[in-house]
Amino acid sequence: MGATSHQAGAAGRALTADRPDSVRNVVLVGHSGAGKTTLVEALALTAGAVNRAGRVEDGGTVSDYDEIEHRRQRSVQLSLVPVEWAGIKINILDTPGYADFVGELRAGLRAADAALFVVSASDGIDGATRMVWDECEAVGMPRAIVVTHLEAARADYSQMTAVCGEIFGADDPDAVIPLYLPLHGPAGPDGHAPVHGLLGLLSRRVYDYTSGERAERDPEPAELALIDGARSRLIEGIIAESEDETLMDRYLGGEDIDVKTLIDDLERAVARGTFHPVLMAAPAADGARQGLGTVELLELITGGFPTPAERAPVAVTAPDGSPRPAVTCDPAGPLLAEVVKTSSDPYVGRVSLVRVFSGTLRPEETVHVSGHGLEDRGHEDHDVDERIGTLTSPFGKQQRTLGTCIAGDLACVAKLTRAETGDTLSAKDAPLLMEPWPMPEPLLPLAVEAHSKADEDKLSQGLARLVAEDPTLRLEQNPHTHQLVLWCLGEAHQDLVLERLKTRYGVQVDPVPHKVSLRETFGAKAAGRGRHVKQSGGHGQYAICEIEVEPLPPGSGIEFVDKVVGGAVPRQFIPSVEKGVRAQAARGIAAGYPLVDVRITLRDGKAHSVDSSDAAFQTAGALALREAAADIPIHLLEPVAELDVEVPDEYVGPVMSDLAGRRGRVVGTEQAGPGRSRVRAEIPEIEIGRYAVDLRSVSHGTGRFSRTYARHEPMPPHLADKMREQAEKGSQLT
């Protein structure tokens, strides 16, 4: 694109926007290690927002400033870095590339109007990045590609742009084309020629970064030959997207199309999401003020990416679900904002990152907070009024005060004590509700126990805060195993949750083996006699009952039948027998797991006019059930899940083989979309505790699955014996 004069945002002050068309919201997407955070810091440096690469006035970094990120040396959360270029405020949303933190990526996509896909020239494009591209394409989000790691010895920009065309332009290869070619310097001893400039295909100009700032000049004859060799394809790709239907005929007829016309058509096509330019970038060298390609990227973002006002109207309802008119991006319109991220500050408390879609958000005003449709994430429905605290613009660890936040912009709001990630903010006298964005289901269980009594006292509050911050974390108090279970997206997510719980909320927990809800049932019909007779002075205890137990079909539960005749067991004690056998069934009779799917029939018994009691007959009923189980096979039942696995076609074989090794039964396969298949299987839950991790390995990060409980069925005898042995030792197979 053409050169634009540098108009940097002033470092140290909050950037404000007074109209939606002066804002651009862009999210950076790419796999872990692709260089997203480094690129953000390079853009901030070029825009004058930092004093040297990645540093703000207090010496902190603009991204990855969290202590946990420092220790882990990778991004684990969404970061907002606002910069200014050419009079436009750019909200850069830096997202983690690791699959366990996809919830942060989803939040960034929700808050942005365009996406910049960052790919490494040395590592290529992974399957997860392809999937995100497809999702953005499905909703028409404008996208561009930036190639990084050009300094790597094996980096090949031409090859990488070809790969981008094959993968991202599968439906239309002419819609994914580079705007610049690399200008190489002399080759080093290893034969690698570093990139120190760009050859502009449209402008036919050279942009040289050798001095540390972009210098523009005319191309040398050899450079001009390279430009003209690639320029025709770019022009034809732009013209194909032009709204001027005569442009292609004029071009093919030999007319030299004006560069401004081409740039205008390019920017319109990018904003529509129908053309996806490829650019390149590299961080600034020590002492340099601009990184390679950063000026060109800022020009593309400000000139080609859409304004918030160009976003389609947002569908809303009232909190009760009744329809309301769609809302457009108008600072004077009804207030509509959404909490895209929640975090905790040790001094300020809860801080909510908010995207304003309509109206203007002002400090100290009262707004309505609606949270609906998030029950599956552990969030309760709520409708409350809250007062907005201070509005700030984040920049690294700094929070710079804002006067207002208009439609299309983002800001941090302090002290919204009830607002959680995904909640809607609106006017208290005209409350609205946005549909929450889709989040992946956390399917990796982590059972925990408080480390000490002091931790136990703080545990519930700490976990509630974590769930409010992270919609990809689900909290479960399992009623069958009595375990506290945190459902996460992966092992790195688990580690992060435990670390945040300890460092942020001062709560230490110990991971314990996760249990599945096993059951027991009778393998044959049996009878038992319970005799509880004791005399120890005064009133004694006297109760005798005879029962018959027979197995029932799966899912029948426990039936209790009274067939006593002649008053052998007085009427008032029959409920006592039932209470006793049900209590014993809940405790288990062989390995300590609840007994299910049996009919227990009370046939006979004896009572004493003085010594019989409710407690005595409860005890007799329990003894009778244990005796009935003594000499017949007791089957151990394990829960079976219905598994729905979606993977690219090339991984169907490995997935089916892996499921077979887990005692799974494949019940069908079908197409799930272009190049993707769905595998449906039934598999014991005890075999899929780590499936969220293992499927990622088998499918190279491209698979996803869902699971639902199907039924309990008998466990193979050799595994059941092992479970009984471990139950005797007080443990359970995980």
N, C-alpha and C positions, 0 to 999 in steps of 0.2 A: 504494500500500500504506500501511499505517498508520505512524505516527511511532514511531521507536525512539530511545531515549536514546543520546546519543553516548558510546561507550566506546572511546576511542582507544587504539591500540597505542603503547607508550612508545617514543619515538625513541631511537636509540642502543643498543638492546639486541637480541639475537637473539630472534626470536619462536619459541617452541617449542610443540609440540602433544603432549598426553598421550593422546589417543584420536582415532580416525579421524573421529568425528562432529563434532570441533571444527576440521576442516579443510575448506576449499573450494579447488578448483583450477580456475581459469577462464582461458581463452585469449582474447585480443582479436584479432579478424579484421576485415580491411577493406583497401580499396585504399590505395595510397600517397597520403598527403596527407589521409586521412579524419580524422585527429586522434587516432589510437590512443595515441601516446606522450604527447601533451598530456593526454589523459584519464587515463592511468596516473598522471601527476604530480599531477593534480587529486584523484584518489582518495587518493593517498598524503598529500596535504596535509590533506584532510578527516579522514583516519584518524589524524592527528597524527604520521605517520612522518617528516615533513620540517618544517623551520622556515619555509619559504616555498615558493612553487610550484616544484616540481621540484628542491629543494635539500636535501641531507642535511647533517649536522653539519660535514663537512669542506669544504662548499661545492660538492661535485660534484652531478651530476644522478642521479636514480634510474634513468633509462633513457637510451639513446643516449649512454653515457658513454665508449665506445670512441673513440680518436683518429681512426680512419677515419670513424666516424659524424659526428664533429664537422666533419671536412673536407668530407664529402659532403652534410651537412645532411639525412640521412635514415637510417632504421634499416636495418641490413644483417645483424642477428643477433637471435636469440631472447634476451630479457632476462627475468629473474625478479625481481619486486618483491613481497616479502611484507609485508602490512599486517595489522592486527588491528582488528576491529569487532565489538562486542557479544559479546566473548569468543571470537570465531571467528578463526582464522588464515586469511587469504585469500592464496593464492599467485597473483598476477596475472602471466600470461605474455604479454608484449608481443612481437608478431611483426612482421617487415617486411611491407609491403604490396606491394613491387615483385615482379614475377613471377620475376625471376632468383633470388630468395632464398626460393623456395617450400619448399625443404628445411627452413629454419628454422620455417616455418609448420607443416609436417608434424610436426616435433618437438614444437611447442607443442600441437598437437591430440592427440598421443600422450600427453603428460604431463597433460593437463587432463581434467576430468570434465564440463565445460560450456563453451559458447562464447558470447562477447558480440560480436555483429556491429556494427561501428562504421560508420555511413554518414553522409556529408556532406549537409546540407540544401541546399547550393549546387551540389554536383557529381553527386548521384545515386548509382546503384548500377551498378558495372561488371560485365562478363560473368564475369570471374574470380571475383568475390565470389559471384555466383550459383552458379558451379560448386562452390565450397567449401561453400555452404549445402546443395546437393544431396548432396554427399558426407557431410556431417554428418547429414542426414536419413536417408540409407541405413543408417547405423549407429545411429540413434536418439539421437544426442547432444543433450542439452538446449541450447536456444538462446534468446537474447533479443536485441533490437535497441536500440541507442542512437543517437539522431540528434544530430550535432554541427554546428558552424559555424552556429549559430542567429543569430550576430551579422552574418552576411553580408547585404548589401543585398537579394539575390535569394532569400534563404532563405524557404521556406514550409513550416512544420511540417505543416500539414494535408495539403498536397499530397504531402509526403514520406511521411507515414504511409500515404496511399492507395497510393503506389508500392510501399511495403514489403508492403502487403497483396496487391497484384497479383503481385509477383515472388516473395516468400517464402511467400505463402499461396495459391499457385496451386491446390493441391488442396483447401484448406480456408481460405477468406478469413476466416472467423470465428475462426481460431486465431492471427491476427496482428492485435492490437488495442492501441492506446495505453492506458496506465494513467493518464496525466496529459495535461492541456492546458496550453499556454503562457499565462502571465500577462504581457501586454504592458504596457510603460510608454508614456508619451507619445511620439508620433512625432517624429522629428528633422526637420531641414530637407530631407533627402532623401526624406522620407515613410516611412522605415523605423522601425518601432516596436520597440525592443529588448525582449528577454524578460528579466524580472527575478524571475519566480516560476513556480510550478506550481499547477494546479488539480487536486486529487486526486479522481478519478472515484469510487473506492470509498468513501473516507473523507468525501467532500464537504467537504473542508477546503482552505484556501489555504496554500501554503508559500512564503513571501516571502523572497528572498535579497538584497533591496536593501541591507541593513545589512552584508553580508559574512558573515552566518551565517543559517541557516534559522530563520525566525520563523513560527509557526503561528497562524492566525486563522480566524474564520468567514468565509464568502464574502459579498460584497455581493450584492444581489438580481440584478444583471446577471450576476455571476459564477456564481451558483447556477443561473441559466437555462442558461448554457453547459454547466455540469457535467451537469445533468439531461438535456440534449439528447443527450449522448454516453454517458451512464451505462448506459442500457438495453441497448445493443448489447454493452457490455463484460460486463455481468452475464449476459446470455444466452450469450455465448461461454464464460464460466467455468462456468456451470451445465451447458452441453452436455458439458463435460469432467468433470463431477462423478461420483463413484462412487455418490452418492445418487440413485437413479433417480426418487425422488419430488420432488426439488427443483424441477424444471422445472414440474411440475403445480402445485406450491404457489405458485411465482412467477407463473405465468400466471393462477392463481386470485386474484391480488391480494395475496398474503402478502408482507410486507416482510422479505426474507431478511436475517438478521443479518450484519453486515459481517465479523465474525470468521470465520463459516462460509465466506463468499465468499473471504476471504484464504487460509484453510486450503486450500480447493479449488484456488485459483489456484496456490499454492505446490506442491501435489501435481502438478498438471497440468504446471507448468514443469519440475519434477524428472523427470517421465516423458518429457519431450520432445514432448508433444502440444499445448502451448500456448506461444506465443512473444510475450511482451509487448513493446511498443514504449515506450521511455523517451527522455528528452532530457538532455543535459548540456552544460555550458560551463565553461571554466576560471575560477578565482577572479580577481576584479579585484585590482589592487595593494592590498595591505594587508588583503585579505579572508582569512578562515580557511576558508571553504567555497565550492566552486564550485557553480554552479547544477546541481541534480539529482544531485549526487554522493552525498548522504545516501540518496536514494531508490535509487540504484544499489547502494550497499553493503547496504541493507536487502534488495533483491532477491537479491543474491548469497548473503547469509547465510541468508535465509529460504526462497528459492525454488530455488536451485541445489542439486543433490544432493551428499551427502557421499561421500567415497571408498568408504565401506562399502556404498553403494547401487549401485556399479558391478558389472556382471556378473562372475562368476568368470573369472579369466584362464587361457586354455588354455596348457599347457606340455608339453614333452617332456623326456626326458633328452637330454644332448648327442649321444648316438648315434641319436636319433630315436625311441626306444621311448616309448610313451605313459606319461603320468603324470597323476594326478588334477588337475583344475582347482583353482586356488589362489584363496582368498577373502582379503579385506582384513582380516587379523587380526594385530595386533602380536605375538601369541604364536605365530603360525604359522610355517611354514618360510620362510626368507629368500628373497625374490624381488624384485629391483630391476632397473632398466634404465637404461643411459646414454642420455639423450636429447640431450645436447650435450657436445662436447669442445672445450676451449679451452686456450690456453697462457698462463701468467703468467710474466713475466720473472724473478720472484723465487721463486715456488712451483714452477714447472714445469707439467706437465699437470694441468688441473682438469676433473673430470667432473661435470656436472649430472645427478643421479640421481633418478628417481621410484621410490619404494619401494611395491611392490604388496602385499607380505606380509612379516611378520616385523618385526624391528627391526635397523637398521643401527647399528653401534657403532664408535667409533674403535679403531684398533690391532688389530681382529680380522682373521683371514685369511678371504678369500672366494674362491669359484671364479668365474673370468671366462670366459664362453663367447661366442665370436663365430662364428656359422655362417650360411650362406645369403646372404653378402654378397660373393661372389666377383665378381659382375658390377659391383660398385662398386670393385673393386681391393683388397678386404680378403681376407686369407688366413684360412681357418678356424684357430681357436686355442682351446685349453683350457688355462688356466694358473691357478695359485693366486697371489693377491696380497694384500698386507697393506693394509688401509684406513688412510689417513693421517688427517689432521684433518678433521672434519666442520664445515662452515660454512654459514651462510645469507647469500647475497649481497644487497647493497643498494647499488646504484651500484658504485663502485670498492671499497667496503668488503667485507670478509668477516668476519662475526660468528660466533664459535665456537659450535658446538652440542654438547651432550652425547650425544644420540642422535637418530635419525630414524626415526619409527615408520611403519608401513604407512599409506599414503595421503598422506604428506608428501613434500616435495622437499628436497634438500640438495646441496651441492657436496662432492666428495670429492677430496682432494689426493693426488698421487703414485701414481695407478694407471697405471703406465708402459705396460702393454699394452692396457688397456681403450680401446675406440674407440666412437664413436657407434653405437648400435644393439646393443651387447653386453649380455648378461645377467649380473647378479651374483647368486650364490646361495651356499648353505652348501657348504663344501668337501667335506663328507662326504655331501651329498645334492644334487649339482649338477642344475640345471634350465636349460631353454632356452626363451625366448620367441621366437615368430616375428617377424622384423623387419617394421617397418611399410613400406608401399609408398612408394617414392620415384620421382620422375620421372627418366627416363633422360636424362643429359646428351648433347646431340646437336649442340653447336656446338664445332668443333675449334679448338684454339689450339696451333700448333706453336711450340716454343721451343728456344733454344740458350743455354747458359751465356755470360754476358757476358765472363768472363775465366777463367783457369785457377783462380784462387782460388774463384770462384763454382762452377765445375765440381766442385771437391772437396766443396762443401757441398750441392750440388744434390739428390742422391738423398735425403739425410736430411731436408732441408726439404720436399721433395715428399711424402715418406712421412708426415710430421707433418700436412701439409695434408689429405691423403687420409683420415687417421685422424679429423680434426676434421669434415670435410665429406663426407657420404655422397653428395652430388649432384655431386661431382667425381670424374672417372675418369681414371686415368693409364694411358697406353698407350705402349709402345715398339714402334712399327710395324716388323715384320720385313721388310716389302717396301720401304718408303720410307726406313727407318732414321731416322725422325724421332721425337722425343720429343713426344707430343701430350697436351695436357690437354683433356679433353672437359668443357665447361661448359654451363650452362643459358642463357646469354645474354651480351651484351657487358658489362653491368654486373658480372656474375659473373666474367667474365674479368679485368676491371680490378681487382676485389677480390682475386682470387687472386694476381695479380702484385704488388699492393701489400702484401698480407700476407707474401708470400714475401720481399719486400725489407725491410720494416720489422720483421717479427717474427723472421725467421730469417736476415737479412743476406745473402740470395741475390738477385743481379740476373740476370735473363734477358732475352734479346732475342726478341721475336716474329718468326717467319719465315713465309713463305708456306706454307700447308698443301698437301701433295702427295697426290694419289690414286695408287693402284697401277696404272699403265698397263702394258700388255703389247704385245709385237710378235708377228706370225706371218707365215708365207709366204702370199702370195696365189696362188701357182701352184707347180707342180713345177719343180725346178731341180737342177742338178748343179754340183759345185765340185771343184777340184783344189788341194790344199795341198802346196806344195813348200818344204821347209825344208832347204837344203843350204848348209853353210858349212865352209870349210877355212881355219884360221888358225894352223897349226902344231900338232903333236901330234895328239891325237884331234880330229876334226871333228864336225860335226853333219849327220846325213843321215836324212831321213824324207820320204816322199811318200805321200799317201793321196788317194783319189778317193771322193767321197761323193755320194749322191743324197738330196735333201730333198723331202718331199711334205707338204702340209697335212693335218691330221687334224681331226675334229669338235671343237667347243669342249669344254674340260674334259679333254682327253686328255693334256695335259702333253707330255713329250718321250719318245719311244721311240727307242732305239738298237738297230739290227739289224746283225749281222755276216753278210755274204754273200761274204766273201773266199774264193777257191778257190786251191788250189795253193800255199798258203803265201807268197803275195806279200807279206803283212804277217805277220811271225812272231806266233805266238799270244800271246807275252808282251807285245806292244806294242798289241794290240787294245784292252785296257782303257785304255791311254794315250791312244789316239785318242778314245775315249768321254769320258775325263776332259777332254780339250782342247775338244771340241765343247760339252760341258755347261758348262764354265767360260765359253766365249765366249757361249753362249746366255744365261747369267745376266747377263753384261755388256751384252747387247743388240747389235744389228747395224745399226740405222738411227738411232734417236734415244736410245739408251742405256737402253732398258727391256727387261726379261727377255723372251726368246723362249719361246713356248709353243705347244702343239698342233701339233707336227710330228713326222714319223718321219724319222730320219736313218739312212741305210743305207750302211755301208762296203762299197764294191764291189771296190776294187783298191788297190794301192800298191806301194811298193818300199822295200827296206831294205838297209843295208850291214852287213857282218859285224862291222865294227869301230866305225864312226862312228854307227850308230843307237843311240838311247837313249830312255828313257821321256820325258824332257823334250822331245827332238826331235819325237817323235810327238804329244805334247800340242800343241806349237806348230803342227805341220802340220794337225792336226785343226781348230784354231781358224782357220787361214788358209783351209782348204777351206770352212768354213761361211760366212766372210765373202765368198769368191768366189761361192759359190752365190747369195748375196743381192744380188750387184752388179747383175744385169740383170733382175730380176723385181720386181713390186710387193710391198712389205712393208706389211701392214696394221697400223695402230695400234689396239689394243683398249683400251676403257675399261670400268671396272666399272659395272655397272647395279644399282641398288638397287630392292627392292620397298618401296614407300612406302604406309603405312596412315595416312590422315589422318582425324581425327574432328573435326567442326565442327558448330555449329548449322545447321539447314536453310537459313537465309537466306544463309549464306556458301558454300554448295556451288558456286554459279556462279562467284564470284570465285576460289575455290580451283582449280577445274578450268581456268579461263582462265590462271591463274598457272602451273599445271603445264604446260600446253601451250606456254607461252612459254619453258619450260626444257627443251624437247625430251622432255617426259614423255608417256607413253601411258596414258590412263585405261583400266583393265581392268574396272572395275565400281564400282557404288555400292550401298549398302544402308542400312537404318535401323540406328542404333546406340543407340536409346533414344528416349524421348519428346522430340521436337523436335531430334534430333541425327542426323546422317548420317555414314556412313563412306565415304570415297573411296579406292579402291585403284588404285595406278598403278605403272608401271615408269619409272624416270628415271635418267639418267646421274649417277653420284655427283659428278662434277665440277660439276654444276649445282645441287647442294643443300648446298654448304658453309655457306651462311648461312641455310638454310631455317628454322632454329629462330627466327631473328630475323624473317624475312620473313613466316612464317605468323602470328606474333603480330600483325604489322601488318595483314595481310589479314583476319584474323578478330577483330580488336579484343581480342586476348588470350584468346579462348575456344577456340582450336584446339589440338590436340595431335596428335603423330604418332609413329610408330615406323618404323624402317628396318632392313632386313636385306639382306645381299648376295645377289644373284640369280645373276649370271654376268658374264663379260666379252663384249663384242660390238664389232664394228668401229666406229670413230669416223668421222663424216662426213669426206670427203677434205679439204675446206677447213679444218676444224679440225685434222685430223691434220697438214696442211702447216704450220699455225701452230705446232703443238707441236714439230715437227721444227726449225723455225727458232729457236724459243726454246731448244730443247735444245742447239743449237749455241752459243748464248750462255751456256749454263750455268744456265738458269732454267727454270721450268715454269709453265704456266697454272694459276691457283688457282681 
